[in-house]
Amino acid sequence: MTDPLSILQQARWGRVPADWRVFAKKRGKLSGFFHGTSDDPDPLLVITPDVAVEYISERKPLTIVVFQDLVGMKLRVASSDSSAAVSTWVDLRYADGSKKKWRSAGFANDLEAIQGFIEAYGAHKALLGYA
């Protein structure tokens, strides 16, 4: 796996391989001011064939999902009876038996980001002969 910080830096420069997916969001000046993140780089989600790396702010740790460590994933969607709001996430199953919920902190409602995440994992497994 390439260093997550190197992946983010390369994506910020805009020179990424064709098989990377990059999702960026501009941080509003007012929002950044109130949340103490006005000097931080903008949120960024980078999905490569081997790993997904998400940067939200200097105050939050990077979210890193290494596809090689996974044995499966399942898309989940839920809504409440009282509203039309829909929540989407991906359940991750790791080789060591642990489970984790992946929901992008900055791109939670971006269906292209979720689709890109699932597709990258599928392609990773197919290339390794696990599909």
C-alpha positions as CSV (number, residue, x, y, z in Angstrom):
1,M,0.0,0.0,0.0
2,T,1.2,3.5,-0.8
3,D,1.4,5.9,2.1
4,P,-2.0,7.5,2.8
5,L,-0.6,11.0,3.1
6,S,1.2,10.5,-0.3
7,I,-2.1,9.4,-1.8
8,L,-3.9,12.5,-0.5
9,Q,-1.0,14.8,-1.6
10,Q,-1.0,13.3,-5.1
11,A,-4.8,13.8,-5.4
12,R,-4.5,17.4,-4.3
13,W,-2.0,18.0,-7.0
14,G,-4.5,16.6,-9.5
15,R,-2.2,14.1,-11.1
16,V,-3.7,10.7,-10.3
17,P,-3.7,7.4,-12.3
18,A,-6.8,6.7,-14.3
19,D,-8.0,4.0,-12.0
20,W,-8.2,6.3,-8.9
21,R,-11.5,8.0,-7.9
22,V,-11.1,11.4,-6.2
23,F,-14.0,13.2,-4.4
24,A,-13.4,16.7,-3.2
25,K,-15.5,19.2,-1.3
26,K,-14.9,22.9,-0.8
27,R,-14.9,23.9,2.8
28,G,-17.0,27.0,3.4
29,K,-15.2,29.9,5.0
30,L,-17.9,30.4,7.6
31,S,-18.3,26.8,8.4
32,G,-14.5,26.4,8.7
33,F,-14.3,29.4,11.0
34,F,-17.0,28.0,13.4
35,H,-15.5,24.5,13.4
36,G,-11.9,25.7,13.7
37,T,-10.9,24.2,10.4
38,S,-10.6,27.3,8.2
39,D,-6.9,26.7,7.6
40,D,-7.3,23.0,6.8
41,P,-7.2,21.6,3.3
42,D,-10.6,20.8,1.9
43,P,-12.2,17.4,2.6
44,L,-11.0,14.7,0.2
45,L,-11.9,11.0,-0.4
46,V,-9.4,9.1,-2.6
47,I,-10.2,5.5,-3.7
48,T,-7.4,3.6,-5.4
49,P,-7.4,0.0,-6.5
50,D,-5.9,-1.0,-3.1
51,V,-7.1,1.5,-0.5
52,A,-9.6,4.2,0.3
53,V,-8.3,7.2,2.2
54,E,-10.5,10.0,3.5
55,Y,-9.4,13.4,5.0
56,I,-11.9,15.5,6.8
57,S,-9.8,17.9,8.9
58,E,-6.7,18.2,11.0
59,R,-8.9,17.5,14.0
60,K,-10.1,14.1,12.8
61,P,-7.9,11.1,12.1
62,L,-7.7,9.8,8.5
63,T,-10.1,7.1,7.6
64,I,-8.2,4.3,5.8
65,V,-9.7,1.1,4.4
66,V,-7.1,-1.4,3.0
67,F,-9.0,-3.7,0.6
68,Q,-6.5,-6.5,1.1
69,D,-7.5,-6.7,4.8
70,L,-11.2,-7.3,3.9
71,V,-13.0,-10.6,3.2
72,G,-16.3,-9.0,2.3
73,M,-18.6,-6.0,2.3
74,K,-22.3,-5.3,2.2
75,L,-24.2,-2.2,1.2
76,R,-26.7,-1.1,3.8
77,V,-29.6,1.4,3.5
78,A,-32.0,2.4,6.1
79,S,-34.7,5.1,6.6
80,S,-36.8,6.1,9.5
81,D,-40.6,5.8,9.4
82,S,-40.9,9.5,10.4
83,S,-38.8,11.0,7.7
84,A,-37.8,10.6,4.1
85,A,-34.2,10.7,5.0
86,V,-32.1,7.7,3.9
87,S,-28.9,6.6,5.6
88,T,-26.4,4.6,3.5
89,W,-23.3,2.8,4.7
90,V,-21.1,-0.3,3.9
91,D,-20.6,-3.1,6.4
92,L,-16.9,-4.3,6.2
93,R,-15.8,-7.8,7.2
94,Y,-12.1,-8.2,8.0
95,A,-10.0,-11.4,7.7
96,D,-9.5,-11.4,11.5
97,G,-13.3,-11.7,12.0
98,S,-13.9,-8.1,13.0
99,K,-16.5,-6.0,11.5
100,K,-16.7,-2.3,10.9
101,K,-19.1,0.2,9.5
102,W,-17.8,2.5,6.7
103,R,-19.7,5.7,6.1
104,S,-17.9,8.6,4.5
105,A,-17.8,11.5,6.9
106,G,-17.6,14.1,4.2
107,F,-19.4,12.3,1.3
108,A,-22.0,10.3,3.1
109,N,-24.8,11.2,0.6
110,D,-22.6,11.0,-2.5
111,L,-23.8,7.8,-4.2
112,E,-21.0,8.0,-6.7
113,A,-18.5,7.9,-3.8
114,I,-20.2,4.9,-2.3
115,Q,-20.4,3.1,-5.7
116,G,-16.7,3.9,-6.4
117,F,-15.8,2.4,-3.0
118,I,-17.7,-0.8,-3.7
119,E,-16.5,-1.1,-7.3
120,A,-12.8,-0.6,-6.3
121,Y,-13.1,-3.4,-3.7
122,G,-14.7,-5.7,-6.3
123,A,-12.0,-4.9,-8.9
124,H,-9.3,-5.5,-6.2
125,K,-10.8,-8.9,-5.4
126,A,-11.2,-9.8,-9.1
127,L,-7.6,-8.9,-9.8
128,L,-6.4,-11.2,-7.0
129,G,-8.6,-14.0,-8.2
130,Y,-11.0,-14.0,-5.2
131,A,-14.2,-12.9,-7.0
